[in-house]
Amino acid sequence: MTPRVEEPIREDQPTVATRRPWLALAAVLAGSFLHLFDLMVVTVATPSIRTDLDASASSAQWLLAGYALPFALLLVTSGRLGDTIGRRKMVLIGSIGFTAASVLCAVATDPATLIAGRVLQGASAAAMSPQVLPIIMLLFPAGKRVAALGAQAGVIAVATVSGPVLGGLLVQADIADLGWRVIFLLNIPVGLFTILAGWIWLPANDVLTKGARARLDIGSIALASGGLLLLIFPLVQGSDLDWPLWIFAPLALSVPVLYLLVRRQIQRQKTGEFPLIALSLFRVRAFVAGSVANFLVMGGVAAFFLVFVLHLQSGLGFSPSDIGLTVASFAVAAGVASGASVPLAAKIGKPLVVAGGVLMAVGMSALCAVLLAQGPELSSGLVAACLAIVGIGMGMLSPPLYNLTLTGVPAEDVGSASGVFGTLAQVGNAMGVAVLGAAFFGLLNRFDDRLGDCADKTPLTEGTDAVVGTCGPQATIPAQEAFTSATAATVAAQAVCYLLVAWILARFLPGKTKQA
């Protein structure tokens, strides 16, 4: 058995040397921008795409699910591939694939071609995404790492804020009669820059795991991909399919498959072979606490926006532009707070992320109170103020948490850690949407009795306008009040979730974690 030598990430000097670390960082941050911007902008453009291509509701759902599934399935494998074949190769593979997929999406003339392009985009984004933080951790010593992480937070903020706004403007402008296609064409110059910059400036000598141990185990990849597919597909599609009984079969089957994956990793570590997932990560207290907290945060945020946008649009009749302006305060506040939190985390550390979780809970509690107090007469200004508080908390928590979580992880496992961290976030995203989405629609069904006999003709889940069309104007207030009650209940659950996050971080995140 070959002993495992674990070298921690260097704090006084770069673990991997390069003459142009900032230019190398520019390459991977451009790739990161591609992923985040595209994720946000397609959500806004989906109605226009559906109309132009005469796509069904199922096809429209797969424009998003077709990206999310391969992205989630391949994060762990891609993170480990970065450890074994090098992060430069993975960034180049991902950026070439994403650029080609964007061309395919832009020229698509039918839903099937567009969905195929989205699947390739998701797989390519999975190749790039787990490499960003490892490159920062390996190329920058502690003294410069804070600035690099701040640049990453800035890119995340710009992509998150500009995606919905720019997407709406571009689709509405209909530049050169291209309509929604322009959002995919925008990816091409950014993708070409990522390819060129990565080829020139990313160091080629970034493989820390050498020799026979670096060979990936195909069996582990198959088990990981199969187990995650069995777990995530039902969570992503269950609500759209109205949770038929058969969809619980793959959920149940995912448990033994993932158990076999864990057993295989244990066996490979015992024999000195290279595991796909470094199980030693789960002995690092900061990694476990941070991963669980991030799982809950990502699940909560994804579920909140699903439910709240449905409430505003289907329940209260807000227009898409009104919804965008109302929820924009969250993205702006999160972006500003993210830029400030990274340098502050180097001085404050754990208390900053705990305070972020508490602030998110406070913002959600305030929003719940506003919903219950104002009901159908909901004020956009008060909602925006509450969401700004949540956004500030999110900005205080998420960027520093990523850094704190990887503290103490051996340098040769940082790619695996990044992949596992990202995968847990995607599973949390899918699970949050599935659980709170089901709770929201379940509550709406329970409130059908407020409509009397009319509910048998048009259930509340069809939206207030549909109910009023069947039952008459007198059903407007009862329907809107039912939406408000269901939404307030899920928002209250969000507040509890973020308090739990704050408690986990306060209780289990090491108090004297050395900042990277």
N, C-alpha and C positions, 0 to 999 in steps of 0.2 A: 504493500500500500504506500502510495506517495503522500508524504505529509503535506498538508495544506498550509501554505505560508500566506498569512493575511497582513498586507501592508496597508495601514490607514492612509487616507488622503493627506498629502503633505500640506502643512499650514504655512511653512516659511518660504517655500518656493514651489513652482509648478511641478506637478507629478509628471506631466508630459510637456516637453519643451517645444516652443515654436517662436519664430521671430516676430510674428504679427498676430498676437492673440486677439486683439480687438477686431481685426479684419476677419479672422476665423470666426469670431463670435457673430459678426455681421451676417455671415453666410447662414449659420444655423438659426439666427433670429428671423431672417427673411423667410426661411422654411417654416418656422413656427407661426409667423404672421399669416402665411398661406393657409395653414390648417385652421386657425382660429377665425380669420376673416371669412373664409369660405363657409365654415360651419354656421356663422351668424347670418351671412348674406342670403344663403339659399332659403332659409326659413322665411324671409321676407318675400322672396321672389316666387315661392311655391304656387300661390294662387294664379299668377300670370303664366307660369309654366304649364299648369294644369289646363288653363283655357286654351293656350296656343297649341298644345300637343293633343288636346282632347283626351287628357289622361283621366283615368278613373280615380276614385278616392283611394283605392288600394295602391295604385301606382304612385299617387302623390305621397302617401305614407312611406313608400319604399325609397323615395328620393332622400329621405332622412335616415330611415332604418338601413338602407343599402350602404350608407356611409358609416353609420355607427357600429354595425355588427363586425365588419372586418377590422375596423379600427380597434375595437375592444379585444377581439380574438387574437390579434397579432402583436399586441403591446409587449407581453412577456417575452415572446420569442425574439422580437426585434431588439428589446433591451439587452438580452443575452447575446444576440448576434453582434451587437456593438462591442461587448466585452471580448468577443472571440475573433471576429474578422476585422474589427476596427470601426470606429464611429464615422470616419471620413467616408468609407465605402457605403455605410448605411444611409448617410445624409445624401450622397450622390444618387444612390438607387432610389431613395424616396422622392427626391426633387425631380429626377428624370421621369419617374412614374407619374407624379402628380401633374407635371406640366403636360405630359402626353394625355393623361386622363382629362385635363381641362379642355384640351383641343377637341377630344371626343365629345365631351358634354356640349361644347359650343356649337358643334356642327350636327348634333343629334336632331333627327327629324321624327322620331317616335319615342314613346316612353321607355321601351326596352333598351334602346341604345343609351339613353340618358342615364338610366339606372345602372347599366353596365359601367358607364364612366364614373358614376358615383361610387360604385363598389371599388373600382381601381383607385379612386382618390382616397377612400378610407384606408385601403391597404398601404398605399404610399405614405399617407400621413402617419400611419403606425410605424413605418420604418424610420421616419425622421423624429417624431415627437419624443421618444425615450432618450434620444441622444443629447438633447439641449442641456439639461442640468449636469449630466456627467461631463460634458465638454467644459462647462463653466468650472466645475469642481476640479477638473484635472489640469486645465490650462492656466488658471489664475491662483496665485497664492492668496492667503487670507486677507492681506492688506488691500488687494485689488478686487477681491471676490464680491464685496458689497456693491461696488459700482457696477460690476457685470450683472449681478442679480437685479440691480435697479434698472438696468437697461432692459432686461428680460421682462420685468414688471411693466415697464413703459410700453413695450411692444404688445403685451397682453391687453393693456388698457386701451391702446389705440385701435387694435383689431376688434375688441369687444364693443367699443363705442361706435366706431366708424362702420362696422358691418351692417347693422340694421339701417342706419341713417343713409349711408352712401348707396346701399342696395335699393332702398325705396326710391331715392332720387334718380338713380341710373335707369331703373325699370320704367319709371314714369317719364323720363326724358326721351326714351326710345331713340337713342343715338344711332344715326344711319339706318333706322328701321331694324335695328338688331334686337330691340326689346330686352328680354331677360338674358340673352346670349352674351351680352357685354360683361356680365358679372364673371363669367368663366374666362372670357378673353383677357380680362385684367390679370388673371393668374399667370399668364404666359410670360410677360416681361419679368415679373418677380421670380418666377421659377427659373428662368434663364440666368438671372443674376445669382440665384442660390447655387446653380450648377457651376457657373464660372468661378464664383468666389470660393466655393467649397473645393473645387479642383486645385485652385492656386494656393489658398491660404490654410486650409485645414491640414494639420500634420499627418503624414502617412504612418508614422511610428507610434500609433496610439493603441496598440494591442498590448495589454498588460498580462494576459493569460497566454502562456506559450506552451508548445509541445502537444503531446497526445491528449492532455486534459482539456485542451481547447476544442476538441471535436464535440459538436452538438449531438445529442441523442434524439434520433428521429422518433423513437417510441414515446419519449417524453413530450415532444412537440405535438404528436398525434393525440395523446391523452389530454394535454392542456387545451388544444384547439377544440377537440371534441367535447370535453367537459364544459368549457366556457360557452360553446355554441348551444349545448343542451340547457344551460342555465340562462343565458342572456336572451336567446330567441323568444322563449315564452314570455319573458318579462317585457320585451320590446313590443311584441305583437299581440299579447294576450288581450289587452283592452280593445284593440281594433277588431279582434275576432270575437269579442263578447265572451271571452273565457270559456270556450268549449271544454268538455271533460278531457278530451284527448291531450290538451295542451299541458296538463299537469303530469303526464307521463314522462316527457323529456326533463321536466324539472326534477322529478324523483330520480330519474336515471343519472342525472348529473352528479349526484352525491357519490355513488360507488365509483364512477369514472374519475372524479377528482380525488377520491381516497386512494385509488390505484396510482394516480400521479404522485401524491405525497409519498407513498410507500416506495415508489421507484426512485424518487430523489434521495430518500434515506439510504436505500441500498447502494446507489451510485456514490454517495459521499463516503460510505463505509469502505468501499473498495477503491477509493481514491480516484474515481472517474468524475468527469465534469458534469455537474447537475444543471438542468435547465433553470431551476429556481434554487438559489442558494438558501437553504433552510436556516442557515446560521443567521440570516437577516432577522428571523423571528426571535432571536435571543438578544437583539439590540432593542432595548426598552424604548428609545426615542422613535425607532422605526415603527414598532407596533402601535404605540400610542398615536403617532402622527397619521398612520395609515387608517386606523379606525376612525379618527376624527375627520379625516378628509372624506372617507366613505360616507359618513353621515352628512357632512356639509354639502357635498356634491349631489347626493340624493335629495336633500331638502330643497336646495336651490332649483334643481330641475323640476321637481314636483310642484314647487310654488308657482313657477311661471306658467306651467301647463294649466293649473287650476285657476290662477288669477286672471290670465288672459281670457280663458273661457268665461269667467264671471263677468269681466268687463264687456266682452263682445256679445256673447250669447245671452247673458243674464240682463245686463243693463243697457245694451245697445250702443256701446262706444264704437266710434269709427276706428279703422286701423291707425290713422294718423294720431288720433286722440290717445290711443293705447300706447303708441310709440313715445309720445311726449310724456305721458304719465309715468311710464316705467324707466325712461331714460335716466332719471335721477339716480337709480341704482347703479347703472354702468358708469356714469360720470363720477359718482362718489367713490365707487370701488377703484376706479382708475387712479384718482388723485391719492386716495389712501394707500394704494399699492406702492406708488412711487415714494411715498414718505416712510412706509413701514419697513422697507428693506434696510436702509441705513439705521433706523431706530432699533431694529431687531438685534443688530450687532452690539448695542449697548444695553438694551432692556431684556431681550430674549423671551423666556417663557411667559412672564406677566403680560407681554404685549399680545400674544396670541390668545391667552385666556380672556383678556379684556375684549378682544375682537369677538369671541364667541358670546360673551355676555351682551355686548352691544347689539349683535344680531338678534338675540332673544328679546332685548328691550324694543328694538324696532318692530319686530313681529307682534309683540304684545300691544304696542301702540296702534299698529295697523288693525289688529283684531278689535280693539276698542273703538276705532273710527268706523269700522264696518258695522258694528252693532249699534253705534249711536246714530249714524247717518242713514243706514239702510239703502233704499233705492236712490236717495238724494246724495250720493257719494261725491265728495269734493276731490277733484284731481290734485289740487294743491296740497291737501293734507296727506293724501296717499303718497304723493311724490316726496313729501318731507319724511314720512315713515320709511319709505324705501331708501332714501338717502342715508338714514341712520343704519339700516341693514347693510347698505353698500359700503359704508365706512368700516363697519365691523368686518365685512368680508375682506376688504383690502388690508386691514390690520392682521387678519388671520392667515389667509391662503398663501401669499408669497413667502413670508417667513417660515410657515409651517413646512413647506417643501424643503427648505434649507435645513431646518432643525431636524427633520425626519431622517435625513441622510447623514447626519453627524454620527461618526463612529462606524459607518459602513466601510469595509475594506475597499480599497481602490479598485481591485479586480472584480468586485461585485456591484459597483455603483450602477452599471447598466441594468443588471438584473433588478436591483432595488428600484430604479426609476420605472422599469416596466411593470413590476408588481404594484407599485404605488399608483401608477396610471390605470392599470387594469381594475384595481379595487375601486377607483373613482368612477370608472365606467359602469361597473356592476352596481355601485351605489346609485348612480344616475338612473339606470334602468329600474332598479328595485324601488327607488323613491317614487318614480313616475307610476309604476305598477300599483304600489300599495296605496299611496295617497290619492292617485287617480281613481282607483276602485272605491276608496272610502268616500270621495267626493260624489261620484255618480250614485253610490249606494245611498248616501244621505238625500240626494235629490229624489231618488225613487221613493224614499220614505216620506218625503214631503209632498208627494203627489196628492195626498188627501186634502191639501189646502185648496185644490182646484175642484173638489167634488167629483161628480160623475164625468166631467169633461176630461179628467186625467186619463180615462180609458181610451180616449180618441187620440190625444196627443200628449205624451209624457213630457215632463219638465226637461229631460235630457235633450229634447229637440230644440230647446231655447225659448226665450220669452216671446219672440215674434211669432214662432210657429204656434205656441199655445194661444196667443191672442187671436191669431188667424182662425183658430178653430172655436175658441171659447168666447171671443168677444173682448172688448176693451176692459171690462170689469175684472178680467183675469190678470191684468198687467201688474198691479201692486202685489197680489199674492205670489205670482211667479217670481218677481224680483226679490221679494222678501225670502222666498225659499232658496234662491241662489245665494243671497247674502248669508243666510244661516249656515248653509253647507260650506261656503267659502270661509266663514269665520271659524268654523270648527277645524278645518284643515290648517288655517293660519295659526290657531292656538297650538296645534300639534307641532308646527314648525318652531314656535317659541320654546316648547319643551325640548325639542330635538337639539336646539342650539345651546340650551342650558346644559344638556347632557354632554355636548362637545366640550364646553368650557370646563365641566367637572372632570372629564377624562384627561384633558390636557393639564389641569391643575394637579390632578392626583397621580398621573402616570408619566408625564413628560419629565425627564430628569431636570431637577432644579438648577444644576450647575453645568448645564450643557455648554460646551465650548463652541462658540459661534464660528461657523465656517466663513 
